[in-house]
Amino acid sequence: MRIERWDDGDDATARNCLDVWLAAKETDDPLGAPKSMPVHRAWMRHGFRGYGGEVWLAADGDGDEEGTAAWYRLGLPDRGNPEFADLDLWVHPRARRRGLGTLLLRHAAERATANGRTILTGMAPEGRAGAAFATRAGAAPGLVLARRFLHMSAIPPGQLARLRAETSRKADGYTLVRWLGATPEEYVAQVAAVHEAMNDAPHGEGHVHQAWDADRVRRADAVSADFGTRDYSVAAMHDASDVMAALTQLFIDPETPDWGHQGMTAVTRPHRGHRLGLLTKTAMLEWVAETEPRLRVIDTGNADSNAHMIAVNEALGFQLSGPDWVLYQLPVEKIPVEKIPVER
């Protein structure tokens, strides 16, 4: 068995890795959102958090027809959390229970150590193969992410207008602005400040908030352009100070336009209590209902301890859709390192 590092320009191998991911999703999480090839390739490059990493794959005769049976991405946070490495590891269902996952876990531990990381973190759906694998490896469960779906056809006629009217009364003194695509330069610094408001949202144990500034917003926009998604943003501006008080974002992949993916929603501390989260998300739904006629369902996830945002989502009609996803942590020192022939 040889483990090879993915070459960023190798689209054929990226397609093989997507096939493994799709097969695993159909087995472990069939209700989950699909993923197109452009989004998958960008994910391999950047991860969904927009920082660098490494992708490694293993071949096996009983995997997919091209030979890729398992692979992983090791994300390496570069703004805070220097001890962590985020591990996404996938094994084709036909190649499971043959030691490939363990082989790649040990290899990932070696690569984490080489990059100065001491803790692997990763998420897996509760009660499925990934959670069982993490438990056997000795990983400790932590934060639980509850997933919810909003089916656009299930929104009662007039409900969004009613919510908009109710929340607007609570939000007197605020004005909504919106944009599609990259953040307008006039808002870049303010968007960074709203991201900083996420600092007090529930996080995994030991997690340190990664600081946001204007450069990071610009970098995130550049990464998003590589994903090729349509990026919607709605913000609430405080009229008296012209300060951005709240922001919500939604992403739609043009190749899977029936799915929308909720991004961040945050309200800065001085402006909480005015229902700005519900106001901006209601305005977002009204907007995409006009511009995305094929949109069928929106997915979102919240820490099960985030009662406020859960209440906002439930007011909009989001419904729980299992399984929950669990964040696991595993110290690298607990993983036996096994030297493996590698092609770099």
C-alpha positions in Angstrom: 0.0 0.0 0.0 1.3 3.4 -1.0 0.0 6.7 0.1 0.3 9.6 -2.3 -0.1 13.4 -1.9 -2.7 15.0 -4.1 -1.3 17.4 -6.8 -3.5 20.4 -6.9 -3.6 20.2 -10.7 -4.7 16.6 -10.8 -8.5 16.9 -11.6 -8.8 13.2 -12.3 -7.8 12.2 -8.8 -10.0 15.0 -7.4 -12.9 13.4 -9.2 -12.0 10.0 -7.7 -11.9 11.5 -4.2 -15.3 13.1 -4.9 -16.6 9.6 -5.9 -15.4 8.2 -2.6 -17.1 11.1 -0.7 -20.4 10.6 -2.6 -20.4 6.9 -1.9 -19.7 7.5 1.8 -22.4 10.2 2.0 -25.0 7.8 0.5 -24.2 5.2 3.1 -23.7 7.5 6.2 -25.8 10.6 5.5 -28.1 10.1 2.5 -30.2 13.2 3.4 -27.2 15.5 3.4 -26.5 18.1 0.7 -24.8 17.1 -2.5 -21.5 18.5 -3.7 -20.4 19.5 -7.2 -17.0 18.9 -8.6 -16.0 22.6 -8.6 -16.9 23.0 -4.9 -15.3 19.7 -4.0 -12.0 20.6 -5.8 -12.0 24.0 -4.0 -12.7 22.3 -0.7 -9.7 20.0 -1.3 -7.6 23.1 -1.9 -8.8 25.4 0.8 -11.2 23.5 3.2 -14.4 25.2 4.1 -12.7 27.5 6.6 -10.3 28.9 4.0 -6.9 27.9 5.3 -4.3 25.7 3.8 -3.6 22.0 4.3 -2.6 18.7 2.7 -4.6 16.0 0.9 -3.4 12.4 0.8 -4.9 9.3 -0.7 -4.6 5.6 -0.7 -5.5 3.1 -3.4 -7.0 -0.3 -3.1 -8.2 -2.8 -5.6 -11.7 -3.0 -4.2 -12.3 0.8 -4.1 -13.7 2.7 -7.0 -12.7 1.8 -10.6 -9.9 4.4 -10.6 -8.3 2.8 -7.5 -8.8 5.6 -4.9 -10.3 3.8 -1.9 -9.7 6.3 0.9 -8.3 9.8 1.3 -8.0 12.6 3.9 -7.5 16.4 4.1 -5.5 17.8 6.9 -6.4 21.4 7.5 -3.8 23.6 9.2 -5.3 26.7 10.9 -3.1 29.7 10.4 -4.7 32.4 12.6 -5.0 30.9 16.0 -5.3 27.3 17.2 -1.7 26.4 16.2 -1.9 23.1 18.0 -4.9 21.8 16.0 -5.1 20.0 12.7 -8.5 19.5 11.2 -8.9 16.0 9.8 -11.5 15.0 7.2 -11.0 11.3 6.4 -13.1 9.2 4.0 -13.1 5.5 3.1 -15.2 4.1 0.3 -17.9 1.8 1.8 -16.7 -1.1 -0.3 -13.2 -0.8 1.1 -14.1 -0.4 4.8 -13.0 -2.7 7.7 -9.7 -3.5 6.0 -7.5 -1.1 8.0 -7.4 1.7 5.4 -8.9 4.3 7.8 -6.4 3.3 10.6 -3.6 3.5 8.1 -4.5 7.0 7.0 -5.1 8.1 10.6 -1.6 7.1 11.5 -0.3 8.8 8.4 -2.3 12.0 9.3 -0.7 11.9 12.8 2.7 11.8 11.2 1.9 14.8 8.9 0.3 16.7 11.8 3.5 16.3 13.8 5.6 17.4 10.9 3.5 20.5 10.8 3.9 21.2 14.5 0.4 20.1 15.5 -0.5 18.1 18.5 -4.3 17.6 18.3 -6.4 16.2 15.5 -10.0 17.4 15.3 -12.8 16.2 13.1 -16.5 15.8 12.8 -18.6 12.7 12.2 -22.3 12.0 12.1 -23.6 10.5 15.3 -24.2 6.8 15.3 -22.5 6.2 11.9 -19.3 4.6 10.8 -17.2 7.7 11.3 -18.3 8.1 14.9 -17.5 4.5 15.7 -14.1 4.9 14.1 -13.3 8.0 16.1 -14.4 6.2 19.3 -12.2 3.2 18.6 -9.3 5.4 17.9 -9.7 7.0 21.4 -11.0 10.4 20.3 -13.0 12.4 22.8 -16.5 13.7 21.7 -17.3 17.3 22.4 -19.5 19.9 20.7 -22.6 18.6 19.1 -23.8 20.3 15.9 -27.6 19.9 15.3 -28.5 20.1 11.6 -31.7 21.7 10.3 -33.3 22.0 6.9 -35.8 24.6 5.7 -37.9 23.5 2.8 -38.9 26.6 0.8 -42.2 25.1 -0.3 -43.2 24.6 3.4 -43.1 28.3 4.2 -46.7 29.4 4.6 -47.8 32.3 2.3 -47.3 35.6 3.9 -45.1 34.3 6.7 -41.9 36.0 5.7 -43.8 39.4 5.2 -45.3 38.9 8.7 -41.9 38.2 10.3 -40.3 41.1 8.4 -43.0 43.5 9.8 -42.7 42.2 13.3 -38.9 42.3 13.4 -38.7 45.7 11.7 -40.7 47.2 14.6 -38.2 45.8 17.1 -35.3 47.0 14.9 -36.3 50.7 14.5 -33.2 52.7 13.9 -31.5 50.1 11.7 -31.3 49.8 7.9 -30.7 46.7 5.8 -28.1 46.6 3.1 -27.3 43.6 0.8 -24.8 42.5 -1.8 -24.1 39.5 -4.0 -20.5 38.2 -4.3 -17.4 39.8 -2.8 -17.7 42.2 0.1 -17.8 45.8 -1.2 -14.7 47.6 0.0 -16.7 50.1 2.0 -17.9 47.2 4.2 -14.8 45.1 4.5 -13.6 46.3 7.9 -17.1 46.2 9.3 -17.7 42.6 8.1 -14.5 41.6 9.9 -15.8 43.2 13.1 -19.1 41.3 12.8 -17.1 38.0 12.3 -15.3 38.9 15.6 -18.8 38.8 17.3 -18.8 35.1 16.7 -16.1 34.8 19.4 -18.7 34.1 22.0 -20.6 31.5 20.1 -20.2 27.9 21.3 -16.9 26.2 20.2 -15.1 23.0 20.8 -12.9 22.5 23.9 -9.6 24.3 23.7 -10.7 26.3 20.6 -9.3 29.8 20.3 -11.2 32.2 18.1 -9.3 33.0 14.9 -9.0 36.8 14.6 -10.7 38.5 11.7 -9.4 41.7 10.0 -9.9 43.3 6.6 -7.2 41.2 4.9 -8.9 38.0 6.1 -12.2 39.1 4.7 -10.6 39.8 1.3 -8.9 36.4 1.4 -12.1 34.7 2.3 -13.8 36.3 -0.7 -11.0 35.2 -3.0 -11.3 31.6 -1.7 -15.1 31.8 -2.2 -14.6 32.8 -5.8 -12.6 29.6 -6.3 -15.6 27.7 -5.0 -17.7 29.3 -7.7 -20.7 29.8 -5.5 -23.3 32.6 -5.5 -22.7 34.4 -2.2 -25.5 36.4 -0.7 -25.0 38.8 2.2 -27.6 40.8 4.2 -26.4 43.2 6.9 -28.1 45.6 9.3 -26.6 49.0 9.7 -27.2 51.1 12.8 -28.5 54.4 11.5 -27.1 56.7 14.2 -23.5 55.4 14.0 -23.4 53.9 10.5 -21.9 50.8 12.1 -22.7 47.3 10.9 -24.6 45.6 13.7 -25.5 42.2 12.1 -24.7 40.0 9.1 -26.0 36.8 7.6 -24.7 35.0 4.6 -26.0 32.3 2.3 -24.2 30.3 -0.4 -25.6 28.5 -3.5 -23.7 26.3 -5.9 -24.8 27.0 -9.4 -24.4 23.3 -10.2 -26.8 22.3 -7.4 -29.1 25.3 -7.3 -31.9 23.4 -5.4 -29.7 23.6 -2.3 -28.7 26.7 -0.3 -26.1 26.6 2.5 -26.4 28.9 5.4 -23.1 30.7 6.3 -22.5 32.7 9.4 -25.1 34.8 11.2 -23.9 37.2 13.9 -25.0 40.2 15.8 -22.5 42.4 17.6 -22.9 42.6 21.3 -24.0 46.3 21.6 -26.9 45.7 19.2 -28.3 42.5 20.5 -31.9 42.4 21.7 -33.4 44.0 18.6 -34.1 40.8 16.7 -31.5 41.7 14.1 -30.6 38.0 13.5 -34.2 37.1 12.6 -34.6 40.4 10.6 -31.6 39.8 8.4 -32.4 36.1 7.9 -36.0 36.9 6.9 -34.8 39.5 4.4 -32.3 36.9 3.0 -35.1 34.4 2.5 -37.2 37.0 0.7 -34.3 37.9 -1.5 -33.4 34.4 -2.6 -37.0 33.4 -3.1 -37.0 36.1 -5.9 -33.6 35.4 -7.4 -33.2 31.6 -7.0 -36.4 30.0 -8.5 -34.9 26.5 -8.3 -34.0 26.7 -4.6 -35.7 23.9 -2.8 -34.0 23.5 0.6 -31.5 25.4 2.8 -29.3 23.6 5.3 -27.8 25.0 8.5 -26.1 23.7 11.6 -25.9 25.0 15.1 -24.3 23.9 18.3 -27.0 22.3 20.3 -26.2 24.7 23.1 -26.8 27.8 20.9 -30.4 28.3 22.1 -30.7 31.8 20.6 -29.8 30.9 17.1 -31.9 27.7 17.2 -34.9 29.8 18.2 -34.3 32.1 15.2 -34.1 29.2 12.8 -37.1 27.5 14.2 -39.1 30.7 13.9 -38.2 30.7 10.2 -39.4 27.1 9.8 -36.1 25.1 10.0 -36.7 21.5 11.1 -34.3 19.1 12.7 -32.8 16.6 10.3 -30.5 13.9 11.8 -28.0 12.7 12.4 -26.3 15.3 14.6 -22.6 15.8 13.9 -20.1 15.5 16.8 -16.8 17.2 17.1 -14.0 14.9 18.1 -10.5 15.6 19.4 -7.6 13.2 19.5 -4.1 14.0 20.8 -1.5 13.0 18.2 0.6 11.3 20.8 -2.1 8.7 21.3 -1.9 7.5 17.7 0.8 4.9 17.0 2.9 6.2 14.1 3.7 3.7 11.4 6.2 4.5 8.7 4.5 4.0 5.4 6.0 4.2 1.9 4.9 7.5 0.4 5.1 9.2 -3.0 5.4 12.9 -2.5 
